[in-house]
Amino acid sequence: MPAADLESRLRAAFPDAEIVITDLAGDGDHYKAKIVSEVFRGLPRVRQHQLVNKALADVLGGVLHALALETAAPAD
């Protein structure tokens, strides 16, 4: 999965987010995504990650082999 496709999917799910995608292995299927969104405010980290996983459910474990997540709400 190209990084641009991953970012596009995340932007569709979290339109207000600041998103940074890092290709961890240079192979197009191991990424790190840093997502900062107001949607995550007040949610525990596990719930934040569940929301991201839900947005990518159809590609996780298939086209997208591995995704490390860093999620947070914006700083005030």
Secondary structure, DSSP 8 states (H G I E B T S, - for coil): --HHHHHHHHHHH-TT-EEEEEESSSSSSEEEEEEE-GGGTT--HHHHHHHHHHHTTTTBTTTB-EEEEEEE----
